[in-house]
Amino acid sequence: MEQTTTTKGLTVVSTILDKTFETGRKYAADFKENMKIKFDDFLPK
């Protein structure tokens, strides 16, 4: 992937993940209550 820089000097680097992730994997019942992630009701997916 290419590297880019803004006019203010911010450098942005992107990479590709070549790892294969499992689909259909279930999470713990209390996952949403214990994780410090903000889940959005409008865009849950």
Secondary structure as GFF3:
##gff-version 3
##sequence-region A 1 45
A	DSSP	beta_strand	3	5	.	.	.	ID=ss1
A	DSSP	beta_strand	11	13	.	.	.	ID=ss2
A	DSSP	alpha_helix	31	34	.	.	.	ID=ss3
###
